[in-house]
């Protein structure tokens, strides 16, 4: 058996620190440091607790918000009775069980994976669980964060633990400098394209390298957010000064002497220099281009200068996959992806709905107009993000360009609120999934890309290279 006295990964350290015991079937009973809940996967879990006559074990470790079903227009009066019932249910459940709830009137509501970090609830060295697959987002802070099902939500509420099998760890290094017009979203889409939508099954992904070291926390969150789309259960970045600077002064961050103690402890969770990994992948940042999807899985990605795959040039399973995807997407095989017309443009989601995303697009979109026939919406990831954007006048810049500026929520990322595609509309989206029917219509089509690429598509009326639309020099290197 390997001696873990030296050379531990962050994953191993966090796992060890939160292990309660080993179950008879070999799984680990893992303590959950922070539990995040929303209105969709929590009602049944609370109902199970009531049926069993159980309280929430540690209510101070659970935080709730509403995001999935909440409208981005007329939020206080959702037209859908089911949405209204779910909003009432989470409010009552949090009141009855003593759980902190960031509701619509708090000024702190938003997408759960945006709210946690901006409140300082997400902290290094912790285990974080939520009934949502994109909980991996929180791994950007050096936490082990993963999505769980409704029954597991019940287990965490009742016991603050979960039964899990330990994962292998793959280190993904991205080294070098990204060219202008290439963003964190392109990095994560490139990784998924390279390793496949199932390539991470059984793994935790440690994202590292000089590119990630220079990324902001928002950029790290974008990369970790889509670890699940590559099949990994979780993804993380080792905590560093960038992490600590982001957390300092947040409402739930330690203060005074406790802050210094916390930073010292958080630092200790970073992977050791001699840590051993089950696999290592090294990627050159300069090789990454603006990346978009063409099909019905996040690993169906190509650079903006490439053509849609042609099944005639392949055979076997790959041929069948391409044929199925193109039949659904109604895209011409073997032709350039650039120039495909769009109907809708969406900037938002837990992947790309943060202040930095809107700032970056606003820098370029001034003076441009959304093309005729394109419906474009911009949806901040939280009420705090919305307030910050509006203080800086970003909302006006988007509106003057022809975007609708909406209230905070998951919006068009998924089909659980009024923001939906109609018929076979094709959407340029900054979200994380392009599955069949993902955006509300059973025949709706989604093309994933970075926020600036969404803006470029909105302005051009078709999938376009943002570097051309906004005159970004792709050959200029930036520090």
N, C-alpha and C positions, 0 to 999 in steps of 0.2 A: 504494500500500500504506500502511496506517495506521502512523503512527509511535508506537511503544510506549514512547518515552523518558519519557513522563508518563502519568498516568491509567490505571494498570493495576489490574485486579481481582486479588483473591487467587488466583483460578484461573489467571490468566495468569502471575502471579509464580511460583507453585509449578510450573506447567508448564515455564516457562523454566528454572527452577533444576534440573529433573530431566530435561531433554531431553539424550539422548545423541547423537542424530542423526536424520536424515530418511531413511526407507527408499525404495526405488525406486518403490513404489506410492503414495508421498505420506504414508504414516502416520509418526507419530513413534515412535522407539524411546525409551521412557520408563523412567528408573531408578525402581525401587520402594524407597522408604526402609524400609518395614516390611511384612513378609509375615506374615499370621496364618493358621493352618491348624487344621482340626479333623478328626475321624475319618472324615467321609463323603466329602469330595472330594479327600483327600490320598493314599489308598492306591494308586490307579491312577497318580498322578503320580510317586510314589516308585518304583513298578514300572517306569515308563518310564525313570527315571534309571538304575535297575539294568540295564535292557536295553541302555542306551547306554554303560554304564560311567562315568557322570558323578557327581561329588560335588555337594553343595549349595554354590553359589558363595560365599555369605556366611551361614553358619549362624547367626551372631550377630544377623542381621536377621530371623530367622524364629522365631515363637513358636507353640506348639501347646497345645490343650486338647481335652477331649471334652465335647460338649454335646447333639448332635442325638439320638443313639441311647441315651444313658445313661438308665437308669431313674431315677425320682425316689423309688422305694422299693426297698430291697435293691440299692443301686448296685453293691456289690462282687461280687454274684453275679447278673448279668442272666440271666433265664430264656431269652432269645432267643440261640441259638448264634451267629447272625450278629452280634449286638451284641457278644458276648464276643470273637469273632474280630476285629472292628474295633477294639476296645479294645486287644487284643494287638498288632494291626498298627501302630497309631500309636505305641505304646510302643516297639516294636522299631525302627520307622523313625526315630524321634527319637534313640534310642540309637545306631543305626548311622551316622546322618548328623550327629550333634552338635547337634541342635536342642533348645532349651529347651522342656520339656514340663510343663505344669501338670496333673498327674494327680490322681486321686481322693484320694490320700494326702497331697498337697502342702498341702491347706488353701487352695489358690488356684484350684481348678478352677471352671469355670462356663461360661456362654454366652460365646463368643469376643468378642462386642461389649460385654460387661460387664467381662470380665477385662482387656482391653487398656487401657481408661481407668483402672480402679482400680489397675492396676500402674504407671501412668505411662508405658506403652509408646506410647500414642497421644499424639502431640505436634504442635503447630502447624507449618505450613509443610512438612509431609511428604507423600509419596504413600504410601497404604496400600492393599494389595490382600488379598483373602481369597476363597476359593472359597465365597462365601455372598452372596446378593443384598443382604442388609441391612448390608453393610459401610459403606454411606453414613452409618451411625450416627456413625462416627469423625470425620466432617466437622464435628461440633459443636465440635471443638477448633481449627478453622481448618486442617484437612488436606483433601487431595483423596483421598477414599476410595471405592473401588468394588469390586463383586463381579466375580469372574472364573470361567471354566470350568476343568474339570480339566486340559485341555491347557495352558491359560495358567498354572495352578498349577505344572505341570512347567516351563514356560518361566521363571517367576520363580525357582523353586528352582535351576535350572541356570544362569541368566544374571543374575538380579536385575533383569531388564528385561521390558518388555512392549511390543507394538506396538499403538498406539492412534491413532484419529483425534481431533483436537481438537474440543471441544464449544463450542457457544454458551453464553452465560451469561444467565440470567434472574434478576433481583433481585426477591424477594418481600418487600415490607415489610408488617409487621403493626404497627400503631401504636395506642397507647392502653392502657387497663387492662381486663383480663378481669374479668368479674363473678364473684363467688363461685360455686363449683360448675362453673366452666368451666376446663379444664386444657389443657396442651400437646397432649394427645391430640386434644382437640376442635379445636385450631388446625390440626393437620396433616390431620385428616379433612376439615375445612372447606376447606382449600386444595385437597385432591385432588378434593373435590366440585366446587369452582369451576372448576378447570383441566382436570379429567378424568384418567382413568387413563393416557391416552396423550399428555396435553398437554405433558409434559416430554421427549418423545423428542428426542434430539439436543442436550439442554441439561444444564448443571450449574445447580443452584438455589442462589443466594445468599440465605439467609434473614436478614432485617435488620429494622430499625425499632425503635421504643422498647419494644415488647412483648418482642421477642427480647433486647434489651439488658438487660432486667430479669430475664430467665429465669435459673434456675440451670443448671448444666451438665447435670444430669439431664433437665431440661425441654428443653434444646436437643438432647440426644441423641434424645429421643422424636420431635421434629419431623424431624430429619435422617434418622432410622431409616426413615421412610416416604417419603422422596424417591423411592425406586425404585417405590413404589406409584403415584406420579403420573407415571411414565414417565421421570423424570430418571435419568441414570447415577449422579449423585452430588449431594449437597446439603451446604452448609457454612454456618457462622457465623464471622464474623471474630473472631480471638482478642482478648481484652481482659483486664482485671484479674480478672474472674470465672474465666476460663480458667486464668490463672496461679495464682490462689489454690487452685484445685482440684488442680493438678498438683504444687504445692510439697510436698516431703516424700514423694512417692510413690517406691516402690522403684526404678523405672527413670528417675526424673527427675534432671536434673543437680543437683549440690550445690556449695556454696561459690561461688567466683568463676565457675565454669562456669554456675551458675544465672543470675547477672546477665547474663552474655554471651548465654545462651539466650533470656532474656526480651526482650532488646534485638533479637535476631534474629527471634524469633517475632512481635514487634510489627510489624516491617517488612513482614511478609507480608500484613497487613490491606489490603483494597482501598483505593486512594487516594480522596480526597474527590471528585476529578474523573474517576474511572473511568467509562468508558462501558460500557453494558450493551446486549445485543441486545434485551432486553425488560424492562419494569418493571411489576409488579403491586402495587397498594396496597390493603391490607385494613384495615378499622376493627375493632379488637379488640372493641369494644362490640357489634358485629353478630353475634358468634359465640355460639352457644348450645351446650349439651351435644348432641353429635352421635353418631348411631348409624347403622349400615348396615342396609339392608333386603334387599339382594340378594346377588350373587355376585361383586362387584368392589368394591375399596375406594372407588371413586368413586360407589357406590350409597349415598350418605349423605343423611340428613335430620336436622333438629333433633328433639329429643325431643317437641316439641309439634306436629310435622307428621304428615301421613298418608302411608301407603304409596302410591306412585304407582299410577295407574289407566291401564292401556294403552288403555282406551276413549277417553281424552282426548288421545291422541297418534296419530301415524301414521308409516309408513315404518320406517326402521331402528330408531328409538327405541322404537316400539311393539313390535317383535320382541324387542328386548333386554329390555324390561320383562316381556313375556310369558314369555320363557325363565327369567328370574330368579325370577319369582313361582311358576312351575310347579315349579321346584326347591325353593324356600324354603317352598312350601305356605302362603303368607301371603295374606290376603284383600285384594284391591286396594281402594284408596280409603279404607281404615279407619285409625284412629290407630295408630302404631307402639307407643305406650304401652299396656300391657295385654297384649301378646303373651306367652303363657306360655313359660317356659324350663325346661330339664331340668338344665343344667350351668352352673356359673359358674367361670371361670378367670381368676385374677390371676397374671401372670408374663410371660415372654418377654423378648427383647432390646429390646422397645419399652417395656414397663412392668413390669420385674421388679427395680427398684432400691430401695435403702433408702428413698428419699423417697416412692416409691409406696406402700410398706407403712405407712410412718409416717402418710401422709395418710388412708388408709383406716382405720387403727386409731383415729384421732382421732374418727371418726364411728360406727364399727361397735360400739363398746362399748355393752352393754345391749340389743343387737339379736340376733336369731337367724335363721339361714338357714331359709327356708320348708321345710315338709315336702315331700319328693319332689324336692328340688333337691340335686344333688351339687356341692359347692363345694370347690375346691382353690386353695391359695396356694403358689406355687413361686418361691423366691428365684432371682435371676439368677446367683448365684455363691455359693461356700462362704463367702467373706468377707461378702457381704451377709447370708447366713443367720446367721452368727455375730453380726453387729451387731444384727440384728433380735432374736435370742434374748437378747442382753445387755440389750436395752431392754424385753424382755417382750412384744414384738409378736406372737411366735408364740402365746403364751398367749391374747392378745386374740382372734386369729383362731380359735383352737381353741374357745374358749368361745362364740364366735358360731356355731360349726358348720362352719367350714372345716377341711379337712385341710391340715396344714402339711407340705410335702414337701421333699426334698433338691433341690439345684441342678441345673438342666438346662433344655433347650428345652421339655420337657414337651408340653402339649397345644396348643402353637402349630402343630405339624405332626404328621404321622403316622408318625414313625420311631422311636417308643418305645412302651411299654405304655399311655401316657396317651392314650386315644382315645375318640371318641364311639361310641355304639352305635346302629345303625339310623338313624332320622331325628331323633335327639335334636337339640335346638336349644341352642346354647351362647352365653351372654353372655361375651365374651372381650376381654381387654385386649391381645391380640396384634395382628398387622399384616395378616393376609390372611384373606379370607372366600371363597376360591375353592371350587368344588365339591369335596367330599371332602378338604378341607385338613386337617381334624382327625381323620382316621383312618377314618371311615366313608364309603363312596361316596355315602350319602344324608344324611350329617350336615350340620347347618346352623349357620353361624357368624354372630353379630351382633357387630361390632366396637364398642368403646366405651372410655371411660376406666376406670381401676381403681375409682374411686368409683361410677361408674355400674354396673359389674359387681357391686359390693357391694350396691347398691340393688336390682338385679334379683334377686340371691340372697336378700335379705331379703323382698322383695315376692312372689317366685315368678313374676314377669313383668317385662318391660322397663318400667322406671320412671324417673321423674325424681328423681335423687339429692337435689336441692334440696328436694323434698317429703318424701321418705322420712326424710331426716336433718335436716330443718328448717334448711336453709341458705337464707338470705335472698338471692334472686337480684337484688334491687334495690340491695343495699348495695355500694358501690364500695370496693375495697381498694387500698392503695398498692403 
